[in-house]
Every structure is written in structure tokens, then in C-alpha cells.
Amino acid sequence: MNKNLSHLFEIINKEKRTIIGLMSGTSLDGLDIALCEFSGHGLETKVVVRAFETMAYGSEFKESIKSIFAKRQVDLERVCLLNAFIGSYHADLILNCLQKWGIAPSEVDAIASHGQTIYHAPLSLHQQHNMPNATLQIGDGDRIAVKTGILTLSDFRQKHVAAGGEGAPLAVYGDYLLFSEKGQDRIMLNIGGIANFTFLPGDLNTDRIFSTDVGPGNTLMDAYVQANLPGKYYDANSEIALAGTCSKPLLAALLDHSFFAQGFPKTTGPELFNLSYLANAQKTSNTKGISVQDVLATLNRFSAIGICDAIERTVQKDSYKIFVSGGGMHNPLLLSSIKEILGQDTISDTAELGVLPDAKEAVLFATLANETLVGNGLSFGQNQTRLPSVHMGKISFPE
């Protein structure tokens, strides 16, 4: 038998599997690396996060990604080269982490790599009705596999799109497997560049599971900071926004878009919510002259309203507990606004459920890899159209 396939069967037949999950989001702060130990599959999945670290990106790397990120026209050679470079770079970061943790690559069964999203194009956004939903992540999985010597799964979103989904949000699969709890309705709120949430019903009825993007999380705030405050990449601890005042005319203009009237579920990205979107809103509302602080205070409130409106429109009031993760959980003004709008005294984070909130997305992709390796396929009942029961991730062998 081919030795790569033989090794794959060995992994599949193990009682426990060690899988590294990788996540690199649109905020470009760094590569999240989660070393996870899995047993079981499906609703019997058990995971222990043995180690976690975010390997920070340098400014030069960030600028390279920004040069092709969410742009309709880019240098194709640059995309081609960065696809290979990112795969190799991520492999180096993994090896550095393993050395730091005192773990040999041979002790790791698989790597689950999300890649770096550079363009997300659901039909609802591109509006070309002769074309399908599409999404593109770069960071070649073969490069990771060859350089680390570890079997690698990548391109998870492609299978979801091929099976009729929109490629996002994928968190629902891992949320369901790891965080469902009989007797408690839960909202797993992830505030990354784009905010999304999964509703997990306490009766465990898969027909009622619900997952959707809701609009911008950090993406507009981050992009505005980067464009107007050289050397800064985000508004740390909401310091700039807290010094400003929300502009009601600008807020109204930001909310005046057909996306917010669309039904659920839906998906979106920085392809829509970008600096051009903000510029158009400022022009419409005659607010081009307001301060940086006021713009950020308004963008912060904009994100909070988008999140809360989606929750209020789709989930019965007071029936749920919210668990938050993602970079937005470190934004105190955003969280306080969400609590205020929803009337929630407290919002928990996923550490209460055994997974550090900063590690959650990396752990979720490791969970998808575990399902691809040993799972029997998930069934979401009447939700099959938007939550196709497919195994995701292309397998790259190290040899």
C-alpha cells in the first residue's frame, strides 16, 4: 500500500488524534495555532487544547496581504507568489511553536489550515446570476505538509461552496459538536473582521440550529484606523472610540443598505464593508468633516447594532446565553453596547466552556479536520440546503 495512505489509515484508527488548528483572520494580527487532542467524533467529540499561541505578523507581511485583500483587481502574479509564500511561512511558524512547546512534528497527526481569505464572493454580493457562490483562501496546503512533514487539510470552505453553501460561516459545525448543551439555548457570537453567530437550541433539535453573518465586526474599524493613524492597526481597548461621540446622521447612513434588510442566513465580507462603504455613507450624511474619534465611535456603534438587530430578529428574547469569541471581545465599548442594546447584564466567553476565546476559531477548524478524518457526516435535518452534510478539507500528504 502507498505509505501515505497507510499513514492516513493509522491516524484514522487511533483512539486519540493530535491535530493542529490554524486560523488567520481578516484582522491580520497573526496566525492562531492551537494544538488539540481529539477523541471521538460527531456529538461524542471530545477535545483538549494542549497549547495555544498567536504568532504575530510583521508589518511587511500585513502590507503584502492588504495589497490583494478584498480587491476586485489585483496583480495576479502577486497572488500566485503569496499563495506559495504564505504556506511556507505558516509552516515555519508551526515548526517554531512545536519547538517552543517541546513537541516533535512526528507527534502531530494532522494540521488543519484555514488559509488567508483574500476574496469572498457569494451570489448575494456579486449578483452575477450565471455564476455560483465562490470564496478564495490562499496559503498552499501542500507547502505546509511538505515543510512540516505533517499531513495537512486545507481549503475547507471550497467543499461547502461546492455543496451549495456560501462558504461562511463555518463555525456552526464546530459550535454544534463542541458546545451544544441540552437544556440551555446558546448563542456562540464570534466577532472577527465580520461578525457571525450560531444559535444552538437547548432541545438539540438540528432543524432549529441557525448560523449567519450579521455584518461588520472589526473590519471597518480596523481599516479606518490603518488608513488614518499610521503605525496603528486597530483601536486598542476602544481608546480612540471612547474619546469620540457617535454621529447619528453617519450611523443612519451606514445602516441604510439592503444587506440589513435581507433575510437570514446570509454572508458578507470586507468586499462590501470597506472604506468605500464608509466614504459613501459620509458623503450621504454630510459628515466628512467629523473627527477620527467620532468616526470610530460611530463605526463601533454600527457593529453593535448590526449584531444585536440580527439576534433580536432571529432568536426569542431572553431565551439564550451568549458566549463571545474573536478579536471583538477585546473591544470594551463594543461589548458594553451589545449588553446595553440586548439588555444583557453579562456576556460570557468560551473559556467558560473549556476553549479560550482567542483559540476558538483555530480549534473549530481542527474539529472540522477531525470530522473529515473519522466522522460519519453530520445531519442538520431540514437545514441541509444551507448546512450541507459534507466532509471539508483537501488532504495534502507530506511526501
N, C-alpha and C positions, 0 to 999 in steps of 0.2 A: 504493500500500500504506500502511496505517496506519503512521505514523512510529515508534510504539513497537515494533511488530512488526519493522519494518525494522531498528531499532537492535538488537533481540534477535538477528536473523539475523546482523548484523555481528559481534556478540560470539561467537556460536556458530562462526563461520567463522574466527575469529582463531587464529593458531598458538599465542599465549600470551594468557592472561587474568589480569587483576588483580582479585582478589576479597578483600574484607574479611570476615573471620570474626568473629562476636561471640558471647561466652558470658557469661552472668550466672547464677551458680550459687546454690545454697541457702544458702551461707555469707554472701551479700550483702556481700562485701568490695568489689566493684566490677565494672565492665564490662571484660572482656578483649577487646582489639581487636588482631587480627592482620592485617597487610597481606601478602597472599600472591600469588605469581606462579605460575600453573599452566601446564603444557603436558601434552598427552596426556590419557588417561582410562583407566579400568579399571586393570589391573595395570601399565600403561605410564604411570601418573600420576607426574609429577614436580612437586615444589613447592619453592619458595624463599621463606622467610619474610623479607620485606624489612624489616619493622618490627613491633614489638610493644610494647604498653603496657597496663597495668591502670589504668583511670581510677577512682579511689576514690569510693565513695558517701559522702555525708554522713550524719550520724546521723538527721536528719529523714526522709530518703528511706528509710533502712533501717527506721525505725519504721513508715512508711507501708506497706511491703511486709509487714512482720511482722504488721500488723493484719489481713491477709487470707490469710496464708500457711498452708496445710495445715490450715485450719479448715473444719468442715462447715457452719457457719452464719456468714455474713458479711453486711456491708452491700452489697447488690447495686449501688447507685449508686456506692459507693466502688470496686468492681471495674471498673465501666464507665469511670469517670473515670481511674483509674490505667492502664487499657489504653491510652488515648489519651496520657496524660501520659508514660508510660514510653517509648512510641515516639518522641515528640518529644524527650524528654530524651536518649535514646540517640543520636538524630540529632545533637543538639548536641555530645555527647561525640565522635562520629565526626568532625565538622567541626573541632573543636578539635584532635584528633590530626592530621588531614590538614594543618592549618595549621602545626602544630609540625613535622611531617615535611617541609614544603615541597612538598606534593603537591596538585594541584588535583583537585576532585571529578570533573572530566571525564576524568581519567586512570584512574579506577577503573571497572571494567566491572560489578561487581555487589557487593552486600552480602548476607551470609548471617547472618541473625539468629535465634538460638535462642529469644530471648524470656526472660521470667521465669516459671518454673514456680510456680504457686500451688496446684495440686492434682493429685495423681497417683492414679488410681483403676482399677487393674487388677482384673479379676474376682476374682482370688485374694485381694484385700484387701477389696473392697466386698461380695462374697458375695451379690449380688443376681442370681440366675441368669437372670432375664429381661432383664438389662441387659448391655451389652457392656463390653469394656475401654475406658477413657477416660483422658484426660490434658488438662490445660489450662495453656497458657502465655499470658501477656499481654505487650503491647508491640507495638502495631499496626504491621505492616509497611508499610502504606500511608503512615502518618505518616513513617516513616523515608525511604521513597522520595521523597515529595513535598518534604520539608525538605532532604534532601541532594542531590536531583536525580539519584540513582543507583538503577538497577534493584535491587530488593530481593527476596530469597527468605526466607520465614519459615514458621513452623508446620510444621517438619519432622516432628515426632512424630505429627501428625494422620494423615498418609498411612500411616505404619507401623501405627497402630492400625486404620485403615480396612481395611488389607490383612490383618488377622488377628494382627498383632503386639501387644505390650503397650506400645509406645511407648518402651521403655527396656530395656536400654541400647542406644543407637545407635552407640556408639563402635566397635563391631565392624566397621562398614562402612569407616570411615576407617582403622582399625587394619589391616585386611586390605589395603587399597590402598596404604598408605604404609609399613607396617612388616613385612610378611611377608618372610621370608628363607629361601631354600632351604638346607637343611642345619642349621637351628637352630630348635628349638622355643622359642617366646617367649610369655611372659605379660605382657600390657600391663595393668598394675594402675593403675587410677585411683581415688584416694582423695579424693573430694569430700565433700559432705554425706552421700551414700550411696556406699559403696564398690562398685566393679564391676571385672571383669576380662574380657579377651578372651584366649583361648588360640589361638595361631597355630601350626599344626603345620609342622615343617620340611620335610615332604614336599609342602606346598602343597595337600593334599587338602581341598577345601572341605567335604566331608562331616564332617570332624573339627574344623572351626572351632567354637569354643564361646564364648559370651558370656553373662554373668549378673551381676545384682546379688547381693551377698552379705550385706548388712545395713548397719548404720551405719558411716560413716567418721567425719566430723567433726560430724554434725548434733546428736547428743545432747550431746557435749562443749560445742559452741558454745552450744546452747540453755541448758545448765546454767550456764555462765559468765555469759551475758547476764541470766539470772534472779537470780543470786546475787551478782554482782560488778558493781555499777553502773559504767558507763563503759567496761567491757571487753566485747569481742565474741568473743574466743577466747583459748585458753591459749597465749600466745606462747612458742615454744620449749619447750613442756611444763613450764614453770617451776612451775606450781601442782601438776600431777600428780606431778612428780618429788619434791615435798615431802611426798607422801602415800604411803599403803600400800594396795595392792589388798585389798578386803574379799572374802573367799572366799564368805561367805553371800550378799552382794549380787550378786556375779558369777554364782553359780549361779542365782539368781532371774532375772537378766537373760537368761540363756541358756535358761531354761525357757519357750520359746514354740514353737508349732507351725511358725512360719516356718522355724526352723532345721532342722526335720525334713523339710521339703518337698524334693521333687526339684529338679533343675536342668534348664533355666534358670528363673529366677524374677525378679520385680521387686518393689521396695518403695519406701518413701519416708518422709518425716517424718510422714505421716499415721498411720503405725504407731509409728515410733521417735521418740517425743516425750517431753516432761516427764511426761505422764500415765503413759506406759510405765515411766519411771523411778520415779515415785511408787508405782505398784503393786508394783514389784519391791522397793522399800524397805519397804513395808508387809508384804509376804510374808516378807521376810528379817529383819524387825525391826531395820533399820539406819537408821532415820530420824535417829538422833542422831549419826551419824558426821560427821567434818569435811568441809568443802568439798574439802580436799586429797585425802582418802581417796576421796570420791565420784569425783573426776576421775581419780584413779589407776585406779579400778575401771572407769570408762567407757572409759578408754584401752585397758585390757587386753581389755575386752569387744569393742571394734572389732577389735583384733588377732586375737583368737580366731575371730571370725566370718569374717574374711578368710582366715586360714590353714586353717580347717576346710574351707571351700569349695574351696580349691586342692587340699588333700590328698585330698578326696573325689572330685575330678573329673579330676585330671591326675597322670600317673605320676610318682612321686617321682624327683628328680634328673635329669629329662629336659629341663629348661627353664631359660631365663634370664629373670629378672624385670626389667621396665623400669617404673618407677613415675612417676606424674604426679599433678597435683591438689594441693590445699592440704595434704593429709595428709602429703605428702612433706617438709613443713617441721616435722613433729612428731617430734622425735628419739626420744622414748620409744616412740611407736607403731612407728616403723621398727625400732628395736632389738628390740622384742618380736616383730615379724614375722620378723626374721632368726633370733632365738632359737628360735621355735617351728618354723620350717621347716628349721632347720639350714643356713641360707644365710650364708656369710661376707660376701658383698657383694650389694647390690641396686643395679642401675644405674638411671639415669633416662633419659628420652627425648632429652636433649641429646646423648647418645652416638649417637643415630640422626638427628641434624640438626634436631630440633624442641625448643625449650625446653619443659621440663615444664609451666611455668605457662601456656604458649601452646597446649598441645596440643589442648584441647577446642575453642578458637576455630578452630584450624587444621582440625580434623576437620569442623566444620560448613561451613567454606569448601570442603572437599573434597566434601562432600555436594552443595553448590551446583554445583560444577564437574561432577559426575556428572549432575546434573539438566540442566545446560545442554548437555553434549556427550557424555555417556556412552551406552552401548548397553544398560545394565541389567546388574546383577550376578547371577550364578547361584551359589547356595550349595548346589547338589545336593540331598541329602536333607534339608537344613535349611530348605527353603522355608517350612514352616509357621511357624517362629519367626523366620526371617530372610527375610521376603518380598523378592523382587527387584523393588523399586519405586523410581521416582524421587521424591524427597521435597522438599517446599518449595513453598509457593504463591508465585507471581510477582506482584509489585506494580510497576507501571510508574510512573515519576516524573511523568508527565503524563496 
